[in-house]
Amino acid sequence: MSESLHNPVASLPVSSDPDQAEALRDSAATKSVATVRHFIYPSLLETVRSLLTILVVALFALTFILQPFRIPSESMERTLLVGDFLLVNKTIYGPSGIWSHLLPYRHVQHGDIIVFHFPLDPPEHIVKRVVGIPGDRIHLRDGVLYRNGQAVTEPYVVYESAWADSFRDQFPTSIYTDPGVDTHWWLQMRADISNGDVIVPAGQYFVMGDNRNHSRDSRYWGFVPRSAIVGRPFIIYFSLRQPSTTDLPEIPHVSALNNSGDKLGQDNDAINKVMDFARWNRILRIVR
């Protein structure tokens, strides 16, 4: 038994008029093309499979590549604000070895903002800026950072008003004046001081907050081991408008002062509430 393909053009009735025959062939060809134009909807199994693939990729990324964090305190203002949500790159500081030549790994550098496990409480995550790498000699005079004998220019640092603290501003000091200093670190630090500098040991890092007068950092509890570093924040993906304990009270607007108690205010305006809910200008901001 032979099988032949159906050709709609070949089965047209024969016409003696060439123009009419051509029109019939064009009409048949158009109908043939139209019959194959249809939508194919994915089956339930294909939809579930696609969703599972997306879920697996997302879980893999959040486990091995990225990790979200939220800033809870003011120690990194004004670089990072209370309420900022960060994505942290967990692969940028990869392990040494053959993979370091194949993947875009790099070493921890001066000025890097890092997320790490708090040495005094490892389950807790902390974010600070690296100011000293292994071999550096660190000291502060009147709150100014000196590294290897040279004053460091730090445009990202802020000095908000705070109580005088000689341990904080004249670091390291031989006088134990701050009860917030970890005692084990105090004993270790005295052994690491040389000619008025703290020397950063191999495999350790000295970190500080950008809000220098309101940051409990390496001055108070010591170095960060390389093994404790989780990664480097690279983007703020959302930012809630939340107050900081160091914010100054806002001065009421003139229009608010002139309003009497009988006048209706705009506090219940839905649009204003949405706009004030988040810091929209910080969303997708690169962390530097």
N, C-alpha and C positions, 0 to 999 in steps of 0.2 A: 504494500500500500504506500503510495507516494503522498507527501505532504507539501503543500505550496503556501507561500505567504500571500496574504490578501493585500492587494494594491488598490486603493479606492480610485485612483486616477485611471488605471487600466480598465476598470469596470464601468466607466462612464458610457452612456449611449453615444453612438457615432453620429456626428452632425456634419452636414455638408458645408456649414458656415464656419470658416476658420475662427472668426471672432467669437462666435457662440461657443465653440469647442474650447477655446482658451479660457473663457470666463467660467465654464463648467469645471475645468481642471483646477483653476485658482480657488474656486469655492470649495471643492473637495479637499484640497490641500489645507485650506484654512480650518475646515471642520476637523481634519485629522490632527492638526496641531492643538486645537482647542480641547480635544478629548483627553490630552495628556496633561493639561494644566489643572492640577488639583492639589489640595493640601493633605499632607500626611501627618496626623497627630501622633505623638509618641504614646506608646502603651503605658499602662500603670507600672509595669516592670521596668521599662526604660526610664521612666521618671524617678522611681525609687533608686535605681542604679546611679543616675546622675546626681541625686541629692546625697547619696552615700559617698560618692567620689568627692564632692565638694566638702563634705564633713570631714572625711579622712585627710584631705589636703589641708584644711583649716586646723585640725588637731595637730598634724605634723608640724605646721608652721608655728603654732603657739607653743609646742613642746620643745622644738629644737632650734627655731630661727627667731621668733618674735615672742615678746611677753608684754602684756599691758600692765601699767602701774598708774596709781593716782597720787598726786603730791598732797600730803596731809599737813605740812608745816611750812613755816616761812623761811627756813634756813637757806634756801637757794634763790630768794627774791633778789633782784627783779628778773632774773633769767627764767626761773620757774615759779609760778604762783600757786597758792593754795587753791585746789580744785582743778588743776591741769591734769589731763589724762595723757600718758605717754606710751609710745610703742618703743620697746627696747630691742636693739639688735644684739642677739645673743651669740652671733657667730663672728663678729668683727675681730675679737681677740681669741682666735683659734689656737689650738695647741701647737707646739713646735713639732717639726718633723717634715716628712715629705709633703703633707697636705698644705703646709704653709707656702710652698712654692707653686701649688696648683690652684689654690683658692685665695680670695682677696682678704687674707688675714693681715693684721698689723699689730705692732706692739702698743702698749699703753703709753701715751705721750703727755707731756705737760699741757695743761689746759683742757684735757678730756673730762667731760662729765660722765661719771660711771655710776651704775647701780651695783650694789654689792651686799653680801650677807654681813650684818653687823657683827663684828668680832666678839662682842660681849653677849650677844643673843642671836646666834646664827639663823634661826627661822625668820627674823626680822630683816626687811630690805631697807637699805639707806641709799640716798643719792647725794653725791658730793662732787667737787671738782678736784682733779689731780693737780697738786702743786709741787710734788716731789717724787721722783722716780729713784730706783736703786742707785746709791752712790752720791746723791745730792746732799748738800749741807744746807739746812733750813734754820732760819730764825726770824723773829718779828721784832721790830722796834717801833714803838708808838703806833702799832697796828699795821705797819708797812711790812710786806713780805720781802725777805732777802733770800736769794737762792745762790749758793756758791759765791757769796760775797757781793752780789749785785742786786740792787733793788729791782723788783719785778713790776712791770707795767701791767695792770689788771683793769681794763676798762669796764669789765662786767661786775666788779665788786661795788657794793654799797655799804655805807656805814650809818645805819640808823641809830637814833639816840638810844643810849643804854647806860646803865650804871658803870662807873669806872671799875676796871678789873685788870690789875697789873699782870696776873697770870695770862689773861687773854691777849693783851697788847704787847707784853714784853716777854715773849716766849722764845726759848725756854728760860725759866727762872728757878733759882734755887730755893725760893720761898713758896711753901705750900699754903696758898691763900684761898683756894676755891674748893669747897666741899664737893663740887660736882666732878672733880678729877678722880679717875679710877686709880685706886691705890697701887695695883699691880703695874699699871702704866707708869706711875710716878717713880717706882723703884727701877723699872727698866729704862726709863728716859734718862735718869741720872747716869746710867752706865753708857748710854749712847751719845752723851754730850761731849763735844770736842771743840775747844776754843770758842765756846759760846754758841755752837751750832749743834743741832740734832742731825746725826748722819743716818740717812735712810738705808737700812740693810738690804742685802740681796733678796729678791723675791717679795719685797714689801713696797708699799706706796703711802705717801703722806697726802691726805685729802683735807679740804676745807670747804665750807659753804660760802657762797657768794655774798650772803648777808652776814658779814663777818662778826658783827656784834651780837648776833642772835643765832649762832650756829654751834652746836656741840659736835666737834669734829676731832681730827687726829690730835689736836692740842690737848684734848681731855681724856681720850681713851686709847690712842696709839695708832699704829700702822695698820694698813689693810693688806692682808696676804693676797698674792696673785690668785690663789685657788678660790678666794671668796668673791672674786669679781664675776658678776652675772653678765654684764654687757654694757652697751652704751646707748642712751636714749637718742633717737634721731628725729622724732616728730611728735608734736602735740596734736592728737587727733580729736580732742574735745576739751573744753574748759568751762567748768561751772563757775559762776560768779559767787565765790565764797569769801567771807571776811578773813583777814589775817589778824593775829593778836597784836601786830606792830602797826596796823593801819591807824592813821590819825582820824579822829571823828570829823565827819563831813559838816561843813557849814550849811545851814538851811538856805534854800533859794529865797530871793527877795519876794517872789510871788507867793511862796508858802507862808512867809511871815505876814504878808498883807491879807491873807485869807482869814476870814472870821470863822468861828465854829459853825455858823449856819450855812456856809457855802459848801457845795459838793466838790470833793476833790477828784483827782484822776487816778487814785491808787488802784481802783478796780478795773482799770482799762486793760482789756485782755491783750491788746497789742503790746502795751508797755511791759506787761508781765512776761510775755514771750521774749521780748528784746532784752529784758534784764535778767532772764534766766541763765544765760550763758555769755561768755566773752567771745562773741562770734569772730572778732578780728584775730583771735589766737588759734582758731581751728586750722589744722594742717600747717602750722608754723614749724619750720626746721629748728631743731635745738642746737645751739652753738655755745 
